[in-house]
Amino acid sequence: MVRAGPGGVRIVVSAAWGPARPGPGRWPAGRRVVTLGSGTGKLARRTHAEKGAAVTTGTEEPVVAILAEEWDAIDTLARGLGDAEWEMPSECPGWTVRDLLSHLIGIERVLLGDPPPPPLDPLPPHVENEVGARNEAWVAARRARSGPAVLEEFRAVTARRVAELRSLPPARFDEIGPSPVGEVPYREFMNVRVMDSWVHEQDIRVATGRPGHDSGPAAQLSLDRLCSAMPFVVGKQAGAPEGASVRFELHGPLGRQIDVVVRDGRAKAVPSLDEQPTAVLDMAVEVFWRLACGRVDGQAARVAGLVTATGDTELAFRVLDAMAFMI
């Protein structure tokens, strides 16, 4: 679902997340994704065990606890949705709020080794490739179900996944294997699952006007990964010239300043700049992730007044228009 970039960010042009082996732990067919900085964090394990899942204690991997916390946050959010809210369109083309949850179910069921639904024929117009077709099949198979019914399946599937992940030996998370970000340790793949789940939770919140869960381990990990792609956006996507620097000023929970400079033909994130940045983009954290994930484009953000550009505005707008590295 992401493209790739420089500075240790590896390019995976067309990652077919095909299974490397049958059964639990295999990787699903997915979209183009970039290897970004991995997040860390500590979180007490809780609700999935409390819900009655058969949880074993093979590992205390921090990412497993963060993933469980994220899925619990989605569960809590979805429990409060009314019938009409399940049918609201999201910023993901062709998908409603219910479809977002169906999509997450599909990915985790593939990881569990469950058989996929039959392929769709014909495909809806918003599906553009084989990966999208596979994702759409899981979504379409649940369109006749009510939102609460899809939520019940989400709970059951994520409980199975958490139980499986907690049963794995620590060495399993060090194993290198295929993923949407290329050949990486399984731990890194699970970091990607946190980010994908958090972004889709935020998609639900935007669609239903229910802001929240904008801080904590899952939000921190996800935002860290998105921020780590900004050198790619500035250097490769926007083609900033040698010596140029771009500052992203992000406001709100987990707000931060990201400075990127082009040196020796390579864009790099730096702790600070030696001089004033060439261009500055000022926005809320929510606007940042929506731009980075392709939910809103740069021109629309400018017209709506969601972003303020200063300095070299031609470069700033070029970067803004190039921010959608995740689609």
VEXTORDREN-329145 format. One line per field, with one value per residue (C-alpha): z, x, y; chain. Coordinates in steps of 0.25 Angstrom, whole numbers. Layout:
% residues N
c3 (Z|...)
c1 (X|...)
c2 (Y|...)
palo (A|...)
This chain:
% residues 327
c3 (0|0|-9|-5|-3|1|13|17|12|2|-11|-13|-26|-27|-14|-16|-2|-7|4|5|12|16|29|40|38|23|17|9|-4|-2|-8|-10|3|7|18|29|42|52|65|79|91|104|107|117|110|113|107|97|108|116|105|106|95|97|100|102|107|96|95|101|88|90|76|79|91|83|72|82|88|74|71|84|81|67|75|85|74|65|77|78|63|59|47|38|42|37|23|22|11|15|8|3|-11|-12|3|14|29|29|17|25|36|26|19|33|35|21|24|37|32|21|31|39|27|24|10|2|-4|-19|-28|-33|-47|-52|-43|-38|-44|-32|-33|-41|-40|-35|-21|-20|-26|-15|-4|-11|-10|5|6|-4|3|15|9|11|26|37|43|57|50|43|57|63|52|54|69|67|56|64|76|68|63|77|82|71|72|87|85|75|81|81|70|61|61|56|44|31|21|10|14|8|11|5|12|27|40|44|55|45|37|50|52|38|43|54|45|35|46|52|39|36|50|47|34|42|51|40|33|45|52|64|66|76|79|74|84|91|86|73|69|72|64|52|52|53|41|33|37|33|19|17|12|0|-2|-2|-10|-20|-21|-21|-27|-17|-22|-16|-3|-1|12|16|29|33|45|51|62|71|79|75|68|64|54|43|36|23|15|1|2|-7|-16|-5|4|19|32|41|56|52|41|40|34|31|23|9|10|22|22|34|37|48|50|45|32|31|31|22|12|14|12|0|7|2|-9|-7|-16|-8|5|0|-5|9|16|23|21|21|12|14|9|-5|-8|-21|-15|-3|-12|-20|-7|-3|-16|-15|0|-4|-3|3|-5)
c1 (0|12|23|37|49|63|71|70|55|55|47|37|31|21|20|11|9|7|9|23|17|3|-4|-3|7|7|7|-6|-6|-5|-2|11|18|30|40|39|45|39|32|34|26|21|7|0|-7|-22|-35|-34|-30|-42|-51|-48|-38|-29|-17|-3|9|20|25|24|27|23|17|7|2|1|-6|-16|-18|-21|-31|-38|-39|-45|-55|-59|-61|-69|-78|-83|-87|-102|-108|-106|-92|-88|-93|-85|-75|-60|-49|-44|-51|-63|-63|-72|-69|-74|-65|-52|-55|-57|-44|-37|-44|-39|-24|-24|-32|-21|-10|-18|-18|-33|-38|-41|-55|-57|-52|-61|-65|-67|-59|-64|-58|-50|-42|-29|-21|-20|-16|-29|-37|-33|-36|-49|-54|-53|-60|-71|-74|-79|-87|-100|-97|-100|-89|-91|-90|-77|-72|-74|-66|-55|-55|-54|-43|-34|-35|-30|-19|-15|-15|-6|4|5|8|19|34|42|51|39|39|53|51|52|41|32|23|17|30|39|48|48|47|33|33|34|22|14|18|12|-1|-1|0|-10|-20|-18|-20|-33|-38|-35|-43|-55|-53|-52|-64|-73|-68|-63|-48|-40|-29|-19|-8|-3|6|-1|-3|12|17|8|12|27|26|19|28|40|36|37|51|46|34|44|55|49|34|36|50|55|69|82|83|69|62|47|41|28|22|11|2|-7|-5|8|11|26|36|42|54|58|70|76|91|100|88|80|69|71|64|72|71|72|75|88|79|65|58|55|41|31|18|10|-2|-9|-5|-18|-16|-2|-6|-18|-9|2|-8|-15|-28|-27|-19|-10|-18|-31|-23|-18|-32|-38|-28|-23|-8|0|12|23|37|39|24|27|35|26|14|22|25|10|5|15|12|2|12|2|-11)
c2 (0|9|13|14|23|26|27|12|12|0|1|-11|-7|-18|-26|-38|-43|-57|-68|-73|-86|-91|-89|-79|-68|-67|-53|-48|-42|-27|-14|-7|-3|4|-1|11|13|2|7|2|3|-4|-7|-17|-28|-28|-29|-40|-49|-44|-47|-61|-64|-76|-68|-75|-68|-72|-57|-44|-36|-22|-21|-32|-24|-11|-19|-24|-10|-5|-15|-13|2|-1|-11|0|10|1|-3|11|13|14|7|19|21|7|11|24|26|26|33|20|19|10|6|9|9|-6|-9|-4|-14|-25|-21|-23|-36|-41|-38|-45|-57|-59|-58|-69|-78|-77|-79|-67|-64|-66|-55|-44|-43|-32|-24|-10|2|6|-7|-5|-17|-31|-28|-19|-30|-39|-29|-26|-40|-41|-27|-31|-44|-36|-25|-33|-33|-23|-15|-22|-35|-31|-26|-39|-46|-36|-39|-54|-52|-43|-51|-63|-55|-50|-64|-69|-57|-59|-74|-72|-73|-61|-66|-66|-51|-50|-59|-52|-54|-48|-36|-24|-17|-27|-38|-33|-40|-44|-33|-23|-28|-27|-13|-11|-17|-8|4|-1|-4|10|17|10|13|27|26|21|33|43|37|37|50|43|48|40|30|40|37|25|13|10|24|27|15|18|33|30|21|31|42|33|34|49|48|40|49|61|55|45|49|64|65|75|81|79|88|90|87|85|86|79|86|77|81|74|61|55|67|69|76|68|74|68|73|69|66|59|56|49|54|52|55|63|66|81|90|99|111|114|104|106|103|100|92|95|86|77|63|58|66|60|45|48|54|43|32|38|41|56|62|74|83|80|82|96|100|96|104|91|94|107|108|118|121|115|112|106|95|94|92|81|74|75|69|58|54|42|31|22|18)
palo (A|A|A|A|A|A|A|A|A|A|A|A|A|A|A|A|A|A|A|A|A|A|A|A|A|A|A|A|A|A|A|A|A|A|A|A|A|A|A|A|A|A|A|A|A|A|A|A|A|A|A|A|A|A|A|A|A|A|A|A|A|A|A|A|A|A|A|A|A|A|A|A|A|A|A|A|A|A|A|A|A|A|A|A|A|A|A|A|A|A|A|A|A|A|A|A|A|A|A|A|A|A|A|A|A|A|A|A|A|A|A|A|A|A|A|A|A|A|A|A|A|A|A|A|A|A|A|A|A|A|A|A|A|A|A|A|A|A|A|A|A|A|A|A|A|A|A|A|A|A|A|A|A|A|A|A|A|A|A|A|A|A|A|A|A|A|A|A|A|A|A|A|A|A|A|A|A|A|A|A|A|A|A|A|A|A|A|A|A|A|A|A|A|A|A|A|A|A|A|A|A|A|A|A|A|A|A|A|A|A|A|A|A|A|A|A|A|A|A|A|A|A|A|A|A|A|A|A|A|A|A|A|A|A|A|A|A|A|A|A|A|A|A|A|A|A|A|A|A|A|A|A|A|A|A|A|A|A|A|A|A|A|A|A|A|A|A|A|A|A|A|A|A|A|A|A|A|A|A|A|A|A|A|A|A|A|A|A|A|A|A|A|A|A|A|A|A|A|A|A|A|A|A|A|A|A|A|A|A|A|A|A|A|A|A|A|A|A|A|A|A|A|A|A|A|A|A)
